[in-house]
Amino acid sequence: MGKIYKSQDSLRIKLTTSVDITGATVKKIYYKKPGGTIGSWDATVDVIATGVIYYDVVSGDIDESGQWEFWAYITFSDGRSAPGQAITRIIFNTPS
């Protein structure tokens, strides 16, 4: 992945859980912004067998520069849930 810029909206955030997510009822990508705000986006399944999920960023989603954290969170129909390991990415100020 190349540099990511603040206010960028042509971006797909893709995470691999490395587990079969058949039967998952909730698929989310959580984030923690540099300022400490935690939130989530509903994710789309790309590959069920290996638990690949993604979210296509829209305008306004990436609104802070600095270090962001992203992690997958899956909930199965039987109530089990599985948070993924967080990854970090640096979001750069938009070039002028």
Secondary structure, DSSP 8 states (H G I E B T S, - for coil): ---EETT--S-EEEEE-SS--TTEEEEEEEEE-TTS-EEEEE-EEEETTTTEEEEE--TTSS---EEEEEEEEEEETTS-EEE---EEEEEE----
